[in-house]
Amino acid sequence: MLHAVPTAPCAACTIRVLMLYGSYTVLEAVIFSDKSAVRDHSLCDIERQLLNKKQSASQLEESLNASRARMTNLHDVAKWPIFSLMEVELLNSIHQACVFGSGGNEAIFTTTDGDVYALGNNHNSCLGLGDIQSTLVPRKIEPLCGKGVTLMAFGSGPHVVVATDSGELYSWGHNGYCQLGNGTTSQSPERMAPCLISSSLGGCMITQVACGSHHTLVLTDNGEVFAWGYNNCGQVGSGATANINTPRKVSSLLSKKVGKRVMAVACGQTSSLALIDNGEVYGWGYNGNGQLGLGNNVNQPSPCRVSSLSGVVISQITCGYAHSMALSDEGVLYSWGANSYGQLGTGNKANLVTGTRVGTDIGRFVEIGATHYSHISAAMLQSGKVYMWGQCRGQSVTSPMATKFTCLDDVFACFSSPAVTWRPLRFETFVGRRALEDCLKNSFDNQESSDLTISLEGKNIHVHKAILKIRCEHFRSMFQSHWEEDGKDVIQITQYSYPVYRAFLEYLYTDTVSVNPEDAIGLLDLANSYCESHLKKLCERIIKQGINVENTPILMAAAIKYEAKELEDFCFKFAVNHMTAVVQTEAFQNLDDGYVKDFLAKAAQWGAFKY
């Protein structure tokens, strides 16, 4: 039975409880300390109960731990029906999960305490339980519990492959085409439970696992790709078409010996893609629909460069059943391959054998998604808007269609046929916490409940000292160390612009940031000055998503100034990949001579100047 979502508490009451207990964590405990209160009362009621009971902060924090086991994000659960009968305690402990099967009726998930569970139809023993029994109740996959499973992938055979944090690989399920990589094609009872793939991967750790219908690709931390399984079209990349029953290195043009380091892999039904660290894309396997993007329909048993993307630096790749997509480092989306359902997003149903730009009038894309199980495509804009197209619940959508979803996972839960995950899910927890978060969000810039006004550029922002103290060390020092501002009702800010400071204050209430890349630089400056490391990371993410040829020199200089090493490396790599265009920009010409010399010297070491 589903619990009702608690009534959102009022802003004024939230602030009073914060001031009483002085802790965001304790406020969670306040809200969740009584199950009936969560279900039937607002925070105002709970505040009165607390004042009557005189509960201590420590008691409330203890009750929080018990409450967390009872609450879950029902919003996410409703999108994946296979989890709807699970006990709340177990559901709330899910760390990551995969939903697969011909009807989206099989699932495997890991929990926060390291256990691994399965439930569903168990077709071809794909649940790894050691038998062929279906189950609506989650059962532990005992051999994997405590192994540290970090990566999961599945084929439509079905077969399942997982990797652990120690570099081990396990597989189970259908094995008629060597897809388990255990050296046989046996359908013996052993393949009903996880089997350790003993073949050596060179002692490397595993960073990605991808499955086609009956083949598997594994990417290691040194940039090499191993593959095995069904190879009738060359999808294993061995140079031939014989099935491969153990992991084999995909060599040829992807070999480290020729300077190729693979950053990501993706599988279609019978095709494979690899993304190289220099932004090149390679494809191999079945090409009957042009899904390799090579300009023809000829199958390829060895990796071939997708020449139609020449001159474009790709940062993401993904594959559908028989189509492929790639996203450039400038946010441009390309698609090619089968298009019988409009899955290429080109406005028609004609197949394409070369990469073609999609959604050019929509905006900058930051994420793309597809699965070899279906013919649907999804993408997210820099603004957070999610689009979908292709086969959407039996209907053909030939152009990107805006949705109200907030993540790509929801597209596949609600409109993919079948409803399977395109990547492992991570469940949010705490339906009640969402009510708390909404309350804090609504209290931002609320003049009625605020006790402090921040004024800058002739505009006012209404805030609450209690929240600022809890969320920010800078304000904690200000209000507890007898600064001049401590006794004021209005504080004037002159160091930062209004959009930047408003975004900062809103972040303290919501833990999210919504600014354009230009303002994100100013916010990065503020985060660096106020020692807000998490905010600094969020700013870096926004800046990365907004990078282009014109602003690269500015962003790179800002990264160095504010000691954002990861952002600096990202900007440098972008500049090297677009060297000719970047050095001709006005922003580059305006850089300090010393910085330009350092940049050119470093670029030379990276091989940017070949002649």
N, C-alpha and C positions, 0 to 999 in steps of 0.2 A: 504494500500500500504506500503510495507516494505521500510525503508530508507536504503540507501547504507552505508556500514561501512566506517567511515572516514579514510582518508589516514594517516598512522602512521607518526608522525612528526619525524624529524631527531634529533639525540642525542644532537648535538651542540646547536640547537635552543631551545630544552627543557631546557638545562642548562642556557641559556641566560635569558629565561623567569623566571626561578626559581630565578636567581640572581636579576632580576628586581623587583620581587614581594616578594621573600623570603618566600613563603608559598606553600606547596603542595596543600592545599585546594584552594588557589587562582589560582594555575596552572590549576586545574580542571575548574574553572570558566573561565579562559582564553580560554580553549579549547571549552567550551560549551556555551559561551556567545552569540554566533550567530549561529542559526540553519543552515543557508546556509553555514556558514564557516565549520561547522562540516561535512556537506555533500559534499562540493566541494573543500575545501582547506586544505592544510597541516598546521601544527603549525607554520611553517616559514611564511606563509601568514598572519596568525593571529598575529604573533609578529609584523609584519610591520603595521598591522591595529592598534594595541595597541599603538605603538609608535606615530602614526599619531593622534589617538583619544585622547591620554593621559588619558585613563580611570583610575580611581583610584581603589585601591584594594577593597575598600568597595563596589563600584559599581559592580565590577566583582563578588564579593561574593554574592551580591544580585541577579545577573543574573544567578548564579549557581543554586539557588533554583528553578527558573523557568525552567531552562534547564533540571534539573533532572526529571521533570514531563514529558518531551518529549522523553527521551532516555530510551531504554530497551535492555536487552540482547537477541537479536534475535536468537542467537545460541541456547539458551535453549528453546525458544518458538517453534522453528522449530521442535523440537523433540516431542512436545505434540500438535498435530494439533487442539485439541479442543479449545485451547487458541488463535488460529491464527486470529480470527475475532475481537478480543477485542480491545478496544481503548487503545492506548499506555499509557495514563495517568493512567488508572485503572490497566493495566498489570504491570506497573512499581511499583505499590503500594502493590503488592501481598507479603504477609508475609510467608504463607505456603499454600499448596494446595494438594488435593487428587484427582486422576483420577481413575475412576472405571467404572463398567458397562460391559456388555457382549461384547461390541465392543470398550471399552475404550472411550465411548461417553458420559460420565457424569463426572462432576467435582464440587467440593466444595472448596472454598478458603477463607482465611481470609486476611484482609489488614492491613497495618501498623497503620491505624487509628481506628482499632477495629471493622470494619464492616465484615459481613460474606455474601458471594455471592454463587450462584449456577447457573449452566448452563448445558444443555445437554438434553438427551432423557426423563428423568423423569419417567422411568419405575417404577411402583408401588409407585409413589410419593416419590421416593428416594431423590429428591432435597430439600425436606422440605419447599416447597413454599406454601403449603396449597391447592394445586390443582394438576391436572394431566396433565397440559400443558407443553409440551416440549418447550425449548427456546435455541436459539443460542446466545442470548444476555444475559449477566449476570444479574441476578435479586437478590436483597437483600433478605436474610432470616431474616426478620425483628425481630422476637423474640430473635435472637441470637446477633444482633448488640449491641455492647457495653458490652456484657457479659464477655468478656475476654476469648474467646475460645482458648485453648492451645493444646488440643489433639484431634485427629480425627482418626476414624477407620471405616471400612465398610465391610459388608458381601456381598456375591454374590447373595443374595436373590432377590433384594438387600435391606439391611437396613444400617442405618448410626448411629453411636454413637459418641458423642463429650463430652469432659469434659472442664470445665472452671477453671480459676485460683482461684476461690473461692470454688472449690470442688463439683460443681453441675454437674450432668449428664443429657444429653438430647439425645433422640433417635427419629427416624422416619423411615418410609418406610414399607416394607413388614413385616407383623406380624402374619403370619399363624402358626408360631411355637413358639410363645411367645418371639421372639428375641428382642422385644422392651423393655422388662422388666417392662412394665407398669401394670402388673397384669391381663392382658387379652390376648385373641387371636383375638381381634376385628380388622376388616379391615375398621373401621368407619372413617369418615372424619378427626377425631382428629389426627389420625396417619399420616396424610399428612403433618403436621407441627411439629416442634420440641416439644416434650412433656417431661417435667421434670420427671425424675425417682425419685420418692419421697422416696423409700425405703432407710433406713439408712445404711450407710457404716461405722458406728461407729464414725462419725465426722472426718474421716480422709481425707487428701488430696489425689488426684489421680495422680499417676506417670506414668501409662501406660494403654492404652486401646487396646485390640486386638479382632478381629472378625474372626470367621470361616464362613462357608456359611450361617448358621442360628443360631449361638450361639456367645456369647460375654464373654470375660474375662476382669476384671478390677483389676489392682494392686494398692494398697494404699501405702502411704508413711511409714507405719509401717510394710510393708512386708507381708500383707495378700492379698488373692485373692478372689474375688467375681465373680460369674458366673451365667448365665441364658440363656434360649432359648431352642432350639431343643436338645433333649437328648436321641435320639433313640439308640445311641451307648455308652452312658455314658460320652459324651464329656463335660458335665457340671461339672462332678466330684462329684455328690451328693451321690454316692453309689448305685443309682438305675438308671432306664432308662425312668422315667416319665419326661415330659417337665417341665421346671421351668420358671414361669412367672414373677418373681421378683428376684433381686440380692440375691444370697445366698452364704454364705461363703464356699469356698472349704476347708473342714477341713481335717480329716484323717491325713495322713502323712505330710501334709503341715501346720499343726496347729502350732501356736507360742508356744502352751503348750508343744510341744515336741521339742522345740528349732529350728524350721525351719523358716527362714526368706527368703521370695521369693524376688529375685532381678529383674527378667524379666519373661514375659510370651509370648507365641506364639501360634497361631491357624492354624491348617490345615483345610481342608474342614470339617471334622467331628472328629477331634482329637485335643488334647491340650498338651502343654508342659509348664513346669515351671523350672526356674533356681534358685537354692538355693544359699545363700551367701557363702557356703563352696565349691561351684563348682559342686555340684550334680545336676543331671537332673531327673525330674519326668515327666511321661507321663500318659495320660488317654484318653478314648474314643475309636474310631474305630481303629482296628489294623489289618484289613484284608490284608494289604500289608506290615505289619511289621513296620509301621511308628512310633510305640511307642518304638521300639528298645529293646524289652523285650526278644527276642529270640524265639518268637512264633507269632501266628496270632490270638490270643484270645483278644476280646474286653475287656476293663477295665473300669468299672464305677467309680473307685476311683484311685487317684494318685498312681503310682508304680514307684519305682526307676529304672532308665535305668542302669541296672547292667553291661551292656557291656562297660560302660564308667567308671567303678570302677577304682579308682586310678588315674584318669585324672581330673584335675581341669578345668572345663568349664567356659568360660567368656562370650560367646554369644550363643544364640539359634535362629533358624528361621525355619519356616515350609512352604513347598510348598503345592500343592493340596493334595498329598498323600505321601510326603516324608519329611524327617527332616534332619537338619544339625546342628552341634555344633562346636564351635571353642574353643580350649583350651587356657589357659593363656600363653602357650608357642608357640602359633601360628599354632597349628596342627589342620587340618580340618577333621571332621568325618561326615559321611552321612549314612542314612539307610532309608528303606521303599520302595515305588514303584520306578521302574526304567525302565518303558516301553519306555521312550524317552531318556534314558541315563542321567537322572537328578541327579543321584548319583555321576556321574563323575568317575566311576570305570573302564571305557573302555569297558563295556558290558551293556546288558539290563536285567540282572538278579536282581530280588528283593533281598533285604537284611533285615534280621530281627534283626541284631545287628549293632552297630556303627562300621564303617570301615574307616580307614584313606584314605584320598583322596589327590592327588597332592603332594605326598611326595618328588618328585624330582623337584618341582617348586620353592619353597622358603617358607618363613614365611608369613602366612596369618594374616591380621589384621581386616578384616571385611567380613561378609557373608550376603547374601540376598536371599529371596524367598518370594512368595506370594501364598496364598491358591487359587488364581484365576487361576494359571497356573503351568506348569511343567518345568520351567526354574530355573536355579541356577546361582548365581554370587558371586564372591569373589574378594577381593583386596589384593595384596601383600604389604609387608612393603615398597617395592620400589615404590608403587603407581600404579603398573601394574594391570589392571582389566581383569579378566577371566570370561568366561561364558560357560555353558554347559546345556544339556537337550533339551527341545523342543524350538528351535530357529527359529521362523518364519516358522514353518512347517517341519523343518529339525531336525533330531535327532543327537545331538552332545554328544558322550558318554564319552569324556574326556575333562578336562578344556582346553578351547581355548582362547588364548591371543587376546585381542582387543586393539583398539586405544582410548577407552573411558578413561575418567579421574575420573569417579565416577560410582557407581553401578546403580544409577538412570537411566543413559543413556542406560544400558542394557535392562531395562524393558520398556523404551520408544520405543526402536528400534527393539527389538527381542522377547519380551514376546507376547504370544497369549492368551488373548487380551493384549493390551498395557495399563497396569494399574500400579499405583505406589505401590511399596512394603513398603514404608514409606512415610510420608508427605514430599512433595518437599519444598525446600526453593529456591526461584528464585534469581539469581544474577541480579543486575541492572547495567545500564550504559554500553552499547556497546561501547560508546566513551571512557569510562574510561579504557576499555581493551586496546585500542590503546595507551593511555597514559602509562599504565603499561608496555606494550610491549616496548615502547620507553625507559623508564627508565631501564628496564631489559637489553636492547641492549646497553645502554650507560655504563653499568658496565664493568670495566676493559678495557675501550676503550681509548687507548693511544692518539688518534687524538683529542679528546675533553676534556680530563682530565686536571686538573690543579694541581694535587697532586699525588705523588707516595708513596704507603706504601710498605716498604721493610722489609722482614724477611726471614730468612733461605736461603738467596741468591736468593730470588725470589721477583718480583715486582708485585704490584696490582695497577692499574691506576683508580683513583677515582676523585670525584668533591667535592670541599669544600662546595659548596652551598647545595648539597644534604646531606652531612654529618652533616652540621649545622642544617638543617631542621629536620632531622630524629633522631638525637642522642644528648642528653644533654651533654654527655662527650665531643663530638667534638664541640658543641656549646660553651662550656666553654673554650676549647682549643683555638678556633679562635677568641673569643671575649674578653678574659681576659688576653691577652698579655702573654700567655705561650711562652716558648722558641720555640715550634714547629710552632707557628703562622706564622712566616715569612719564613718557609722552604718550599721547593718544594718536598723534600723527607723526610719522617719520618721513623725512624727505630723502629721496634717493636721486643722486646726480651722476653716478658712475656708469649707469647702464640705461639702455633705451627702454621705453614702455613695453614693447612686445616681448623683449628678452626677460625683463623682470617679472612680467605677468606670467609668462610661461614657467619661470622658476617657481613662483608661488603656487601656481596651479599644480605643478609637479609634487609639491609638498602635500597636497590634498589628495592627489589621484595616483601618484607613482607612475604617471605616463607623461610624455612630452609631445606636444603638437606645435611645431614651428617649421618654417621653411628652412632650407639648408643655409641660406645667408644668415638668418637670425640664430641658427644653431651654432655658428662660430662665436657670436657674442655670448650665447648661453654656455658654450664650452669654456670661455674665459671666466665667466661667473663661477661655474662648477669647479674650475681649477683654483680660483681664489678662495672659495668657501669650503674647499676640500670635500666636495660631494662626488665621491668616486663613481657611484652608481649613475648619477646624472651625467657624469662625464662619458660613461660608456653609451648611454642613450643618445647623447649628442653625436658621438662618433658614428653611431649607426645611421642617424639621419643624414649626416654629412656624406657618408659613403653612398647612400642611395641617391644623393643629389649631385654627385660629381659629374663634371663634363669637361671637355677640352678647355673651355674658356676659364673656368674657375679653379682648375687643378693647381696652378701655381699659388693662388691665394690660400687654398685649403691646405696645401703642403706646408706653406710657411706658418700657418696657424697651428698645425699639428706639432711642428717643431717648437714653436713659441710656448705652447701649453703642455709640452712634454707628453703628447699622446702618441707613443711609439707605434702602436698597432695602426693607428690612422695614418701616421707618417709613411709606414711601409706600404699601406694600401694605395695612398696617393702617388707614391713613387712608382709603384708597379703600373698604375694607370698611365702615368706620364711616359714611362718607357714604352708601353704598348701603343701610345699615340704620340710618339716623340716628335715627328715632323710637324704635326698640327700644334702641339703644346708650345714648342719653342718659338712659334711665330705669333703667339697671342700677345696682346698688349700687356696682360698681367705678367707674363714671363719677362718681357722687356723691362718692366718696372722693378724687378727683383733686385736685391742688393747684389753687387758684383761678387762678393765673397760667397754668397749662397749659390749663385749660378755656377761658379767654379766647382764648388763641392758637389753640386748636383751632376754636372757633366762628368766629373771624375768617377762618381759612383755609377752613373749610367754606363760609362765605358767598361767598368768592371763587370757589369751585367751583360755585356755584349750588345749594347744598343747600336754601336757603330761597327758595322761589319766590313766596311770598306775604307 
